[in-house]
């Protein structure tokens, strides 16, 4: 995998990869920048969420679960002192659908965590990652109803 970051001005950069996509990188006003892009560590957290999300939704589809909405949130704690690394993360999988099977959700999370997601495998070697899930039942025109919550425990 090859990537590139090109300086624009100040703390503003453009990142690109072999896929051809570009992403703006920048610093906040607290470091004297114009706040025009993602912070690099934000992208690491987004990578973690995206990597496991793609695994889990793919597995749920293969398990023929009727998923109508899906979201993955990552809360990453950082050290107070520089280099302010991630010290812990909580990944929450929010699955909405019709009669979604909790066992299928848990197995999908397990496979992502233990077999498929390289971002989780790498980051899990340096910090604890908690894996939570919320399953919502889609209702006719109403707000989806929370039916199950749980935590997957890595073995």
ZADO-1210 file (C-alpha; in nm, 4 decimals, padded with zeros to 6 digits):
<atoms>
<atom x="00.0000" y="00.0000" z="00.0000" code="UNK" pos="1"/>
<atom x="00.1376" y="00.3388" z="-00.0967" code="UNK" pos="2"/>
<atom x="00.0107" y="00.6709" z="00.0340" code="UNK" pos="3"/>
<atom x="00.1203" y="01.0294" z="-00.0040" code="UNK" pos="4"/>
<atom x="00.0709" y="01.3524" z="00.1888" code="UNK" pos="5"/>
<atom x="00.1341" y="01.6839" z="00.0121" code="UNK" pos="6"/>
<atom x="00.1723" y="02.0118" z="00.1992" code="UNK" pos="7"/>
<atom x="-00.0596" y="02.2930" z="00.0907" code="UNK" pos="8"/>
<atom x="00.0245" y="02.5686" z="00.3410" code="UNK" pos="9"/>
<atom x="00.0389" y="02.6178" z="00.7151" code="UNK" pos="10"/>
<atom x="-00.0791" y="02.2903" z="00.8681" code="UNK" pos="11"/>
<atom x="-00.2962" y="02.2050" z="00.5668" code="UNK" pos="12"/>
<atom x="-00.2136" y="01.8903" z="00.3688" code="UNK" pos="13"/>
<atom x="-00.3827" y="01.6618" z="00.1172" code="UNK" pos="14"/>
<atom x="-00.3513" y="01.2887" z="00.1623" code="UNK" pos="15"/>
<atom x="-00.3911" y="01.0467" z="-00.1265" code="UNK" pos="16"/>
<atom x="-00.3665" y="00.6742" z="-00.1819" code="UNK" pos="17"/>
<atom x="-00.3421" y="00.4213" z="-00.4632" code="UNK" pos="18"/>
<atom x="-00.7225" y="00.4163" z="-00.4810" code="UNK" pos="19"/>
<atom x="-00.7097" y="00.7705" z="-00.6198" code="UNK" pos="20"/>
<atom x="-00.9126" y="00.9259" z="-00.3395" code="UNK" pos="21"/>
<atom x="-00.7953" y="01.2360" z="-00.1568" code="UNK" pos="22"/>
<atom x="-00.8598" y="01.3533" z="00.1976" code="UNK" pos="23"/>
<atom x="-00.7912" y="01.6941" z="00.3518" code="UNK" pos="24"/>
<atom x="-00.5684" y="01.6987" z="00.6602" code="UNK" pos="25"/>
<atom x="-00.5296" y="01.9953" z="00.8894" code="UNK" pos="26"/>
<atom x="-00.4765" y="02.1350" z="01.2299" code="UNK" pos="27"/>
<atom x="-00.7180" y="02.3242" z="01.4484" code="UNK" pos="28"/>
<atom x="-00.7136" y="02.6859" z="01.5431" code="UNK" pos="29"/>
<atom x="-00.5421" y="02.5828" z="01.8690" code="UNK" pos="30"/>
<atom x="-00.2245" y="02.5230" z="01.6654" code="UNK" pos="31"/>
<atom x="-00.2701" y="02.8284" z="01.4458" code="UNK" pos="32"/>
<atom x="-00.4298" y="02.6570" z="01.1496" code="UNK" pos="33"/>
<atom x="-00.7501" y="02.7237" z="00.9582" code="UNK" pos="34"/>
<atom x="-00.9247" y="02.4009" z="01.0624" code="UNK" pos="35"/>
<atom x="-00.9626" y="02.2727" z="00.7045" code="UNK" pos="36"/>
<atom x="-00.9280" y="01.8986" z="00.7374" code="UNK" pos="37"/>
<atom x="-00.9231" y="01.5815" z="00.9407" code="UNK" pos="38"/>
<atom x="-00.6676" y="01.5402" z="01.2163" code="UNK" pos="39"/>
<atom x="-00.4512" y="01.2339" z="01.1501" code="UNK" pos="40"/>
<atom x="-00.5692" y="01.0551" z="01.4662" code="UNK" pos="41"/>
<atom x="-00.9307" y="01.1188" z="01.3708" code="UNK" pos="42"/>
<atom x="-00.8595" y="00.9221" z="01.0553" code="UNK" pos="43"/>
<atom x="-00.7136" y="00.6369" z="01.2615" code="UNK" pos="44"/>
<atom x="-01.0374" y="00.6170" z="01.4608" code="UNK" pos="45"/>
<atom x="-01.2440" y="00.6396" z="01.1421" code="UNK" pos="46"/>
<atom x="-01.0289" y="00.3629" z="00.9911" code="UNK" pos="47"/>
<atom x="-01.0990" y="00.1425" z="01.2909" code="UNK" pos="48"/>
<atom x="-01.4738" y="00.2083" z="01.2666" code="UNK" pos="49"/>
<atom x="-01.4813" y="00.1636" z="00.8891" code="UNK" pos="50"/>
<atom x="-01.2762" y="-00.1549" z="00.8879" code="UNK" pos="51"/>
<atom x="-01.4918" y="-00.3360" z="01.1418" code="UNK" pos="52"/>
<atom x="-01.8160" y="-00.1900" z="01.0004" code="UNK" pos="53"/>
<atom x="-01.7435" y="-00.3347" z="00.6562" code="UNK" pos="54"/>
<atom x="-01.6734" y="-00.6752" z="00.8097" code="UNK" pos="55"/>
<atom x="-01.9797" y="-00.6838" z="01.0326" code="UNK" pos="56"/>
<atom x="-02.2332" y="-00.5673" z="00.7723" code="UNK" pos="57"/>
<atom x="-02.0900" y="-00.8104" z="00.5160" code="UNK" pos="58"/>
<atom x="-02.1198" y="-01.1014" z="00.7594" code="UNK" pos="59"/>
<atom x="-02.4710" y="-00.9996" z="00.8673" code="UNK" pos="60"/>
<atom x="-02.5784" y="-00.9911" z="00.5021" code="UNK" pos="61"/>
<atom x="-02.4296" y="-01.3374" z="00.4461" code="UNK" pos="62"/>
<atom x="-02.6252" y="-01.4543" z="00.7501" code="UNK" pos="63"/>
<atom x="-02.9375" y="-01.3151" z="00.5758" code="UNK" pos="64"/>
<atom x="-03.0182" y="-01.0689" z="00.8524" code="UNK" pos="65"/>
<atom x="-03.2627" y="-00.7932" z="00.7552" code="UNK" pos="66"/>
<atom x="-03.0603" y="-00.4839" z="00.8465" code="UNK" pos="67"/>
<atom x="-03.2186" y="-00.1501" z="00.7572" code="UNK" pos="68"/>
<atom x="-02.9688" y="00.0826" z="00.9297" code="UNK" pos="69"/>
<atom x="-02.6218" y="00.0289" z="01.0671" code="UNK" pos="70"/>
<atom x="-02.3768" y="00.2565" z="01.2439" code="UNK" pos="71"/>
<atom x="-02.0455" y="00.2009" z="01.4186" code="UNK" pos="72"/>
<atom x="-01.9190" y="00.4518" z="01.6728" code="UNK" pos="73"/>
<atom x="-01.5673" y="00.4649" z="01.8132" code="UNK" pos="74"/>
<atom x="-01.4867" y="00.6507" z="02.1332" code="UNK" pos="75"/>
<atom x="-01.1078" y="00.6684" z="02.1611" code="UNK" pos="76"/>
<atom x="-00.9438" y="00.7959" z="02.4786" code="UNK" pos="77"/>
<atom x="-00.6078" y="00.9679" z="02.4503" code="UNK" pos="78"/>
<atom x="-00.3166" y="01.0182" z="02.6871" code="UNK" pos="79"/>
<atom x="-00.2861" y="01.3624" z="02.8477" code="UNK" pos="80"/>
<atom x="00.0824" y="01.3980" z="02.7608" code="UNK" pos="81"/>
<atom x="00.2495" y="01.4033" z="02.4194" code="UNK" pos="82"/>
<atom x="00.2486" y="01.2069" z="02.1989" code="UNK" pos="83"/>
<atom x="-00.1158" y="01.1756" z="02.3221" code="UNK" pos="84"/>
<atom x="-00.1606" y="00.8221" z="02.1927" code="UNK" pos="85"/>
<atom x="-00.4848" y="00.6298" z="02.2093" code="UNK" pos="86"/>
<atom x="-00.5085" y="00.4540" z="02.5458" code="UNK" pos="87"/>
<atom x="-00.8432" y="00.2755" z="02.5118" code="UNK" pos="88"/>
<atom x="-01.1307" y="00.2516" z="02.2654" code="UNK" pos="89"/>
<atom x="-01.4952" y="00.1559" z="02.2822" code="UNK" pos="90"/>
<atom x="-01.6587" y="00.0396" z="01.9596" code="UNK" pos="91"/>
<atom x="-02.0384" y="00.0420" z="01.9600" code="UNK" pos="92"/>
<atom x="-02.2241" y="-00.1372" z="01.6808" code="UNK" pos="93"/>
<atom x="-02.5791" y="-00.0068" z="01.6326" code="UNK" pos="94"/>
<atom x="-02.7819" y="-00.2505" z="01.4232" code="UNK" pos="95"/>
<atom x="-03.1398" y="-00.1714" z="01.3201" code="UNK" pos="96"/>
<atom x="-03.3581" y="-00.4145" z="01.1336" code="UNK" pos="97"/>
<atom x="-03.6373" y="-00.6663" z="01.1461" code="UNK" pos="98"/>
<atom x="-03.5934" y="-00.9621" z="01.3817" code="UNK" pos="99"/>
<atom x="-03.2140" y="-00.9275" z="01.3804" code="UNK" pos="100"/>
<atom x="-03.0662" y="-01.2293" z="01.5592" code="UNK" pos="101"/>
<atom x="-02.8396" y="-01.1383" z="01.8524" code="UNK" pos="102"/>
<atom x="-02.6268" y="-01.4492" z="01.7955" code="UNK" pos="103"/>
<atom x="-02.5592" y="-01.3370" z="01.4368" code="UNK" pos="104"/>
<atom x="-02.4575" y="-00.9909" z="01.5550" code="UNK" pos="105"/>
<atom x="-02.2230" y="-01.1299" z="01.8203" code="UNK" pos="106"/>
<atom x="-02.0657" y="-01.3769" z="01.5765" code="UNK" pos="107"/>
<atom x="-02.0155" y="-01.1001" z="01.3191" code="UNK" pos="108"/>
<atom x="-01.8425" y="-00.8817" z="01.5780" code="UNK" pos="109"/>
<atom x="-01.6299" y="-01.1782" z="01.6889" code="UNK" pos="110"/>
<atom x="-01.5152" y="-01.2593" z="01.3352" code="UNK" pos="111"/>
<atom x="-01.4251" y="-00.8977" z="01.2682" code="UNK" pos="112"/>
<atom x="-01.2331" y="-00.8696" z="01.5957" code="UNK" pos="113"/>
<atom x="-01.0492" y="-01.1998" z="01.5754" code="UNK" pos="114"/>
<atom x="-01.0067" y="-01.2731" z="01.2048" code="UNK" pos="115"/>
<atom x="-01.0808" y="-01.0017" z="00.9504" code="UNK" pos="116"/>
<atom x="-01.0210" y="-00.6406" z="01.0628" code="UNK" pos="117"/>
<atom x="-00.6510" y="-00.5450" z="01.0397" code="UNK" pos="118"/>
<atom x="-00.7092" y="-00.2058" z="01.2014" code="UNK" pos="119"/>
<atom x="-00.8607" y="-00.3705" z="01.5087" code="UNK" pos="120"/>
<atom x="-00.5883" y="-00.6357" z="01.5167" code="UNK" pos="121"/>
<atom x="-00.3121" y="-00.3726" z="01.5128" code="UNK" pos="122"/>
<atom x="-00.4664" y="-00.1273" z="01.7563" code="UNK" pos="123"/>
<atom x="-00.5800" y="-00.4079" z="01.9867" code="UNK" pos="124"/>
<atom x="-00.2136" y="-00.4982" z="02.0439" code="UNK" pos="125"/>
<atom x="-00.1429" y="-00.1593" z="02.2023" code="UNK" pos="126"/>
<atom x="-00.4660" y="-00.0727" z="02.3836" code="UNK" pos="127"/>
<atom x="-00.7811" y="-00.2352" z="02.5187" code="UNK" pos="128"/>
<atom x="-01.0833" y="-00.2211" z="02.2886" code="UNK" pos="129"/>
<atom x="-01.4313" y="-00.2803" z="02.4289" code="UNK" pos="130"/>
<atom x="-01.6942" y="-00.4088" z="02.1838" code="UNK" pos="131"/>
<atom x="-02.0561" y="-00.3143" z="02.2570" code="UNK" pos="132"/>
<atom x="-02.3697" y="-00.3647" z="02.0533" code="UNK" pos="133"/>
<atom x="-02.7226" y="-00.2265" z="02.0429" code="UNK" pos="134"/>
<atom x="-02.9917" y="-00.4025" z="01.8388" code="UNK" pos="135"/>
<atom x="-03.2983" y="-00.2030" z="01.7406" code="UNK" pos="136"/>
<atom x="-03.6241" y="-00.3345" z="01.5992" code="UNK" pos="137"/>
<atom x="-03.7563" y="-00.1300" z="01.3116" code="UNK" pos="138"/>
<atom x="-04.1171" y="-00.0314" z="01.3655" code="UNK" pos="139"/>
<atom x="-04.3770" y="00.1005" z="01.1234" code="UNK" pos="140"/>
<atom x="-04.2911" y="00.4680" z="01.0937" code="UNK" pos="141"/>
<atom x="-04.1967" y="00.5026" z="01.4593" code="UNK" pos="142"/>
<atom x="-03.8569" y="00.5432" z="01.6167" code="UNK" pos="143"/>
<atom x="-03.6779" y="00.2062" z="01.6211" code="UNK" pos="144"/>
<atom x="-03.7074" y="00.0283" z="01.9564" code="UNK" pos="145"/>
<atom x="-03.3988" y="-00.0949" z="02.1430" code="UNK" pos="146"/>
<atom x="-03.4421" y="-00.4696" z="02.1986" code="UNK" pos="147"/>
<atom x="-03.0944" y="-00.5930" z="02.2982" code="UNK" pos="148"/>
<atom x="-02.7687" y="-00.4524" z="02.4300" code="UNK" pos="149"/>
<atom x="-02.4538" y="-00.6414" z="02.5046" code="UNK" pos="150"/>
<atom x="-02.0783" y="-00.6612" z="02.5146" code="UNK" pos="151"/>
<atom x="-01.8612" y="-00.9010" z="02.3214" code="UNK" pos="152"/>
<atom x="-01.5713" y="-01.0305" z="02.5303" code="UNK" pos="153"/>
<atom x="-01.2557" y="-01.1190" z="02.3421" code="UNK" pos="154"/>
<atom x="-01.1362" y="-01.4621" z="02.4486" code="UNK" pos="155"/>
</atoms>
